[in-house]
């Protein structure tokens, strides 16, 4: 039996995207006229992230010294299921 609360299928992503212009205008207003510096910075970051993407992070780290990997036991999928 269908759920009466879900009479209409909703594409949430599409619905959210329909508010893009309103959201950007709202963030722009807060970035320009927010009551606190924190509000203005937060709105500005949100606008930049959406317009230009978040800055890439460098996930490479220099390791000095020896790196040791110890493999005690290698199991097949079947052996893992048995355990």
C-alpha positions in Angstrom: 0.0 0.0 0.0 1.5 3.4 -0.9 2.4 5.8 1.8 -0.2 8.6 2.0 2.4 11.1 3.0 4.4 10.4 -0.2 1.6 11.0 -2.7 3.9 13.0 -5.0 7.4 11.9 -5.9 9.8 14.8 -5.2 13.2 15.3 -6.6 14.8 17.0 -3.7 17.9 18.0 -5.6 15.8 19.7 -8.3 13.6 21.4 -5.7 16.7 22.8 -3.8 18.2 24.0 -7.0 15.1 26.0 -7.8 16.0 28.2 -4.8 19.5 29.0 -6.1 18.9 32.5 -7.2 17.1 33.4 -4.0 19.8 31.8 -1.9 22.6 33.6 -3.7 20.8 36.9 -3.3 20.2 36.2 0.4 23.9 35.3 0.9 24.9 38.4 -1.1 22.7 40.6 1.2 24.2 39.1 4.3 27.7 39.4 2.9 27.1 43.1 2.3 24.8 44.0 5.2 25.1 41.3 7.8 24.9 42.5 11.4 28.1 41.0 12.5 31.5 40.4 10.9 31.1 36.6 11.4 27.8 36.7 9.4 29.4 38.6 6.6 32.5 36.3 6.4 30.4 33.2 6.6 28.1 34.4 3.7 31.1 35.5 1.7 32.8 32.1 2.1 29.6 30.3 1.1 29.3 32.5 -2.1 32.9 31.9 -3.0 32.7 28.1 -2.4 29.6 27.9 -4.6 31.0 30.1 -7.4 34.6 29.0 -7.5 34.6 25.7 -5.6 36.4 25.0 -2.3 40.1 25.4 -2.3 42.0 22.3 -3.0 43.9 20.8 -0.1 47.3 19.2 -0.3 47.0 15.8 1.2 50.6 14.9 0.6 52.9 14.9 3.6 56.6 14.4 3.8 57.6 11.5 5.9 61.1 11.4 7.3 62.6 8.2 8.4 61.6 4.6 7.9 58.0 3.5 7.1 57.3 -0.1 8.0 54.2 -2.1 7.1 53.6 -5.4 8.9 51.2 -7.8 7.3 50.4 -10.6 9.8 47.9 -12.6 7.9 46.1 -12.3 4.5 42.7 -13.9 4.3 40.4 -14.5 1.3 36.8 -13.2 1.3 35.6 -16.7 2.2 37.9 -17.0 5.2 36.8 -13.6 6.4 33.2 -14.7 6.2 34.0 -17.7 8.3 35.5 -15.6 11.1 
